[in-house]
């Protein structure tokens, strides 16, 4: 027995709830931008993934047109800061609807550091920062898929494993689930991919 949710019969907000409670966990892109007038902005987005590795392109989705999207369209630059367990309350606080002339870094007392290749600052406490220039914005329904060309990935040295790659345990990444639920770093299982069917 299954309950069937038909988008044609549900209000949009209810379908949003069904989808976000079903597609879990979702990593969080904590996106820093700067407006054309120089006002910094920081906001979390849980519709986030890799689009391509050659060339490297990442993406996040803005549900409706928000300050992050407007800033990226105006300047062509943004940074995706990894949202981590120690920063959870601050990440959540930055999701509030601030006026566009408010700098969330200043309002929430978030330490910053300069980026390598783009104008928006990085979150100093985030172990990974992915600096991007705008690849394209794709409107989809009430949302906008923002794709960014990766120009730099800056990883804190203490978050690197012996193989030189980011270490999951040291990253302690957060995820979003449904409702007001957040996911903490899960148990990790090692399992190699098969080269061919067994």
C-alpha positions in Angstrom: 0.0 0.0 0.0 1.3 3.5 -0.9 0.0 7.0 -0.5 0.2 8.8 -3.9 1.0 12.5 -4.0 -0.1 14.0 -7.3 1.4 17.5 -8.0 -1.7 18.3 -10.1 -3.9 17.9 -6.9 -1.6 19.4 -4.3 -0.9 23.1 -3.4 2.7 23.9 -4.4 3.9 24.3 -0.8 2.6 20.8 0.0 4.5 19.4 -2.9 7.6 21.2 -1.8 7.2 19.5 1.6 6.8 16.1 0.1 9.9 16.5 -2.1 12.1 17.9 0.6 11.1 15.2 3.0 11.7 12.5 0.4 15.0 13.6 -1.2 17.2 13.3 1.8 19.9 14.1 2.9 20.7 17.2 0.9 24.1 18.9 1.2 24.0 22.6 2.0 25.7 25.2 -0.2 26.3 28.2 2.1 26.6 30.8 -0.7 28.5 34.1 -0.2 28.0 36.9 -2.8 28.5 40.6 -3.0 26.1 43.1 -4.5 27.0 45.6 -7.2 27.0 48.2 -4.4 29.5 46.1 -2.4 27.1 44.7 0.2 28.1 41.1 1.3 25.4 38.5 1.4 25.4 34.9 2.9 22.6 32.4 2.6 22.2 28.6 2.7 20.7 26.5 -0.2 20.0 22.8 0.1 19.3 22.1 -3.6 23.0 21.7 -4.3 25.2 19.4 -6.4 28.0 18.9 -8.9 27.0 19.5 -12.6 30.3 18.5 -14.3 33.9 17.6 -13.5 35.4 18.4 -16.9 35.1 21.3 -16.8 34.4 21.6 -13.1 30.9 23.1 -12.6 28.7 23.1 -9.5 25.1 24.2 -9.1 22.6 25.3 -6.5 18.9 26.2 -6.9 17.3 29.3 -5.7 13.6 28.8 -5.1 12.3 32.2 -6.2 14.5 35.1 -7.0 16.6 36.0 -3.9 19.5 38.3 -3.1 22.1 35.7 -3.8 20.8 35.2 -7.3 20.5 38.9 -8.0 24.1 39.5 -6.8 25.5 36.7 -8.9 23.7 38.0 -12.0 25.1 41.5 -11.3 28.7 40.5 -10.5 29.1 37.0 -12.1 30.8 35.6 -8.9 30.0 33.6 -5.8 31.6 31.2 -3.2 30.0 28.0 -1.9 31.2 27.5 1.7 30.7 24.0 3.1 28.1 24.1 6.0 29.4 22.1 8.9 28.1 20.8 12.2 30.0 23.3 14.4 28.4 26.1 12.3 24.8 24.8 12.3 23.1 27.5 14.4 24.9 30.2 12.3 24.0 28.6 9.0 20.3 28.4 10.2 20.4 32.0 11.4 21.6 33.1 7.9 18.5 31.7 6.3 16.4 34.5 7.7 15.0 37.0 5.2 17.3 40.0 5.7 16.9 43.2 3.7 19.2 43.4 0.7 21.2 46.2 2.2 22.2 44.1 5.3 25.5 42.3 5.4 24.8 38.9 7.0 28.4 38.4 7.9 28.3 41.6 10.0 24.8 41.0 11.3 25.6 37.5 12.6 29.3 38.1 13.6 30.7 35.6 11.0 34.4 35.8 10.5 35.5 36.2 6.9 38.6 35.8 4.8 39.5 37.0 1.3 38.9 34.7 -1.6 41.7 33.7 -4.0 40.1 34.5 -7.3 36.7 36.2 -6.8 35.4 39.2 -5.0 32.9 37.7 -2.5 34.6 36.7 0.8 34.8 33.2 2.2 33.4 32.0 5.6 36.6 31.7 7.6 35.3 28.9 9.7 34.2 26.7 6.8 36.7 24.0 5.9 36.0 24.1 2.2 35.3 27.1 -0.1 34.5 26.6 -3.8 35.0 29.9 -5.6 33.0 30.2 -8.8 32.3 32.5 -11.7 28.8 32.3 -13.3 28.4 29.7 -15.9 24.6 30.1 -16.5 21.3 30.6 -14.8 18.5 28.3 -15.9 14.9 29.3 -15.0 12.8 26.2 -14.0 9.3 26.9 -12.8 9.4 29.1 -9.7 13.1 28.4 -9.3 16.5 29.2 -10.8 19.4 26.7 -11.3 22.6 28.6 -10.8 25.6 26.9 -12.4 29.1 28.1 -11.5 32.5 27.4 -13.2 34.8 26.4 -10.4 37.9 28.6 -10.4 39.4 27.5 -7.0 38.7 25.0 -4.2 40.3 26.2 -1.0 40.5 23.5 1.7 41.8 24.1 5.2 45.0 22.0 5.7 43.7 20.3 8.8 40.7 19.0 6.9 42.9 17.1 4.4 43.4 13.3 4.7 46.7 11.6 4.0 45.8 11.2 0.3 45.5 15.0 0.0 41.7 15.0 -0.4 39.2 16.5 2.0 38.5 14.1 4.9 34.8 13.5 5.6 35.2 13.2 9.4 37.1 16.5 9.6 34.6 18.2 7.3 31.6 17.2 9.5 29.1 18.3 6.8 25.5 19.2 7.6 22.6 18.2 5.5 19.0 19.3 5.3 16.1 16.8 5.6 12.4 17.5 5.6 10.4 19.9 7.8 12.8 21.6 10.3 15.1 18.5 10.4 18.8 18.7 9.9 21.2 15.8 9.3 24.5 15.4 11.1 27.5 13.6 9.7 26.4 10.0 9.1 28.3 6.7 9.6 30.7 6.1 6.8 31.0 2.7 5.0 33.8 1.9 2.6 32.7 0.0 -0.5 34.7 -0.1 -3.8 32.8 0.1 -7.1 32.9 -3.1 -9.2 34.9 -2.8 -12.4 32.4 -5.1 -14.2 29.3 -7.1 -13.2 30.1 -10.0 -10.9 
